[in-house]
């Protein structure tokens, strides 16, 4: 019997690595509620100085309205009563983390679950931010063959970058995971691989539940039963979540990537693929011009992250309040 926890759960990974499938699996657990991707947690953190001193109830109300009333936040997709959530935020502790935790707690309560989580691939670049608000959080990093991620990203209507960016994104996610593992340790950071998850869901989810301090529940292996209720219908790229868990897309990059694209991916992160047990194809090495373009894009991305980090450090100097969630365990389970 596991020792039940109330720690927040964040699912991270490179885009198109299967995080939506994992979110549905976790949401199928009777003690865990994880919604489809929201759009308010990181934006609220970025805008935190604009909300003023949250010791002021009216400022907390303005923050609550910012979360619940704006279409961009996807709050409506949670199926919650905006007035009730606003009242909880106004009556709660005066920190940003508490306000955001209140929303997720309300979502979990709606589903009869004492524990909440959130999923968004981009969170892999913001683990430090999430820890500032939720210091006891646990992070689950789903890893998939980078070539499959690149192939899938190419086909997404919302992905506006080229294959060089997609290759860089997978490498960044893997390298970031290594840093997170070293910083957080095995109590707060856990990795699993998509291919093993879809091959033997029960075994992989049992291991994951052990990390989370939860008992495995067989409903987790049939996420398709709740997909229609939780996956927004406009996201056609998630249609496969409506069927049974399948290995059908494992290794499909071999027919979806051009030879030079596969070669670029293996040149950029082949060692990392091997470390995770993926076999290299021996695709032809890309041309010097393709390698040079990748190197340039990768360098520009790294520079953008450094600039964002500097802006973040500067912004911390002007925070009107602490950001840590102050909701107690008793409140979270109420």
N, C-alpha and C positions, 0 to 999 in steps of 0.2 A: 504494500500500500504506500503510495507516494505521500510526501508531506506537501500539502497544497500551499500554493503561493499566491500572492496578489500582485506580483511584479508586472509592470507593463512589458509587452512583447513587441518588438519591432522586427519585421521581415525586410531584409535588404538583399541586394544583388544587382548584377548588371541587368538592364532592361532586356526583356524577352528571355529570361532565364527560368521562367516557371513560377515566379513569385505569386501570381494570381492563383494558380493551382494550390500552392502551399497555403495561401491565405484562406482559401475555401476549406482546405483540410483542417486547419486550426479552428476556423469558425464552426466547423461541424462538431467540435468537442463541446460537451455540455457545460464546461466551466469557462470557456473562452469565447469572446466575441471580437471579431476583427472585420471592420467594414471594408467595402471597396475603397479605392484610393480617394482620400479627401484632399482638399486644397487649402487648408487653413493653418495647419500646424507650423510649417516653416515660414509662410508669409506673415503670420502673426508674430513670430519671433523676430523677423527682419524689421517689422513695423513697430516693435515694442515701445520704442521711445516716443512714438506718436500718440500713444494712448494716455500718457501722463501718469501721474501718481495714482496707483491702483488702490491706495488707502482711501481714496475718494470713491464713494459708491457710484456716483454718476459716471466716473471714468470707467468703472467696471461695467456699468450698463452700456457705455459706448463700445467697449471691447466686445461685449456679448452681442450687441447689434451688428458689429462688424463681422462676427463669425456667422450669425444665424440669418442675416438679412441679405447678404450679398450672394448672387448666383455663382460667382467665381469660386466660392468656398466649398461648393457641393454639399452644404449642410442639409439641403432638402432631400438628398439621396439617403440620409440616415433615417428618415421617417420619424423624426422626433418633433415634439411640440416646442416651437421656438420660445414661446412665452415662459414655459416651465424651465427650460434650460437657462434662459436669461435670468430668471429669478434665482436659480441655483448659483449662477456665477456671481450675481450681485451680492448674495448672502454668504458667499464663500470666502476663503482666504485671499488676501490682496496680492497675488502673484500670477504671472502669466501662466506658469505651469499648472497652477491650480485651476485656472479658468479652462484651459485646454483639457486637463484631466477630467474636469466636470462633464464636458461634452462626451468624451469617450466612456466615462462611467455611466452616463445616461443611456448610451447606446447598448452597453453591456447589460444594464438593468432591463432594458426593453426585451432583450433576448434571454433573460433569466440566467445570466452568467455573472459570476463574481469577479471575473478577470477580463481586462480589455487589452487590445493591441492595435497596431496600425501597420499598414504595408505601403511602401513606396520605394521602388528601386533607388531613386535619388538619395534616399536616406543614408545610403552607404557613404556618401560624401559629407554627411552632417551628423555623424555619430557623436562628436563632441558636443554639438548643440543639443542633441536629444538628451545626453547625459546631464547637461546643465539643468534641464527642466525636470528630468526623471532619473535621478542618480542610481536608482535600484533597477533600472531597465535591463532586460535581457534581449540580446540581438541574435537573430537566426539568419545566417547568410546562406542563401541557396546558390550553388555553383553549377553551371551547365557548360558543356563543351563550347568554348568561345566561338568556334566556327559556326555552330548552330545559332548562337546569339547574333552574330554578325549577319548571317543569312536572313534571319527573321527580322532584324531591324531594317534591312534593306527594303522589305516588303510592307512596312508599316506606313499608313497614310499620314501619320502624325510625325514621323521621323524626317527631319528636313536636312540632315547632314549626309555626307557620302560615306563610302565604305571605310575610308581612312579614319574618320571619327568613330565609327562603330568598333573598329579594331582597337583604337585607343581606349574606348569606354570599357571594354572587357578587361584589358590589361590593368587599367586604373582600379577597377573593382577588385581584382585579385590582389593587387599590391596593397590596396587599402585594407582588405581583409587581413592580410598578414600583420599590418600595424595594429589593427583592432584586437587581433588575437593576443598579441604580445602585451598590449596595454590593459585589456580587460580580464584576461585569463579565462579558464574553462567554466567558471561559474556564471559569466555574463555573456560569453560569445561562443557560438556553436556554428559549425559548418556542416552542410550535407550536400550531396550531389543529386541533381535532377535525374540523371540516368538510373541511379540506384533507387530513388524515390518512386519512379514510375514502374520499375521492374519488380520491386517487392515493397509496396507501400506499408504493409503492416509492420515489417521489421524496422524500416527506417523511421516510421512514426513512433514506434515504441521507444526507440533510442532517443528521439527528439523529446518525447514526453518525459523521459528520465531526466534530461537536461532541464526541462521546464518545471520539474517537480510535480508532474501530473500523472495520473493513471491513464494508460492508453485506452481509447474508446474505438471500437470497430467502425463507428459511423464516420470516422475520419478518412477511411479508405474509400468512401463513396461520396466525394464532394459534389458530384453532379446532381445530387438530390436537393441541394440548396442553391445551385448556380443561378437558376432562374430568378430567385428571390434577391440575390445579392450582386450579380454581375449586370451592370447597366446594359440594356438591349442595344444601345447604339454602338457599343464596342464590339463590332463584328469579329475583330481579331481574337476575341476570347471565346468564340463559339465552341471550340474544342472542349472547354470546361463543362459543357452540357452533356458530354458523353462520359463513359467509363474511363478510368485512368488507363492510359495506353502508352506503349513504347513506340508508337508509330512514327513519331517525329525524331527519334534518337538517330543521330548521324545523317539526317536529311540534308545537311549542308553539302554533301557530296554531289547532289543534283541541283542545288540552288545557288552555289557560288561558281563563278568563273574560275578557271585554273589559276589565273594570276591573283585573284582575290584570296583563294585558299592559300596560295604561296605567300602572299603578304601577311595573312594572319599567322601562319606558322613561323615566318621570319620574325614577326613582332613579339609573339608570345609562345613559341614552340616549347621552350623549356618549362614554362608553367603548365602547358597542356600535359606534358610527360609526367610532371610531378603529381598530377591528379589522375594519372592512369589512362589518359587519352592517347591513342596511337597517332603518330604523324603520318601523313599521306605521301610525303615525298614530292609534293607539288613543286613545279618549277619555281625557282627563286624569282621574285618580281624584278622588274627592270630598275636600274639605278634611279630613274626619274620617279617611279612609284615609291621607292624607299625614301627618297629625298622628300617627297610630298608628305609621306607619313611622319617622318621625323619633324618636319616643320609644323604640322598640325598638332602633334603630340607636345611639342615645346610650347606652342601657343596656348594649348589647354592648360598646361602646368602653370604658365604665367598667369592665366586668368584665375586659377585657384589661389595662387599666392596673393594676388590683388584682393580677392574676396576675403581671404583670411586677414589681411591687413585692415580692410574696412570693418570687419567684424571686431577685431581687437580695439579699434578706435571707438566703435559704437558702444562697447561695454563700459567705457568711461562715463557714458552719459545715461546709463540705465536709471530710471527713476525708482525702480524697485528690484528686489531679488526676483529671479525667474523660477526658482525651484518650486515644484509642486509640493504643497503643504497639506494635501488631503490625507487624513489618517487612514490606517488599514480598516478601522471600524466604519469610517464613512464610505470607503470604497466598496465595502461589502454590504452596505445598508440598502 
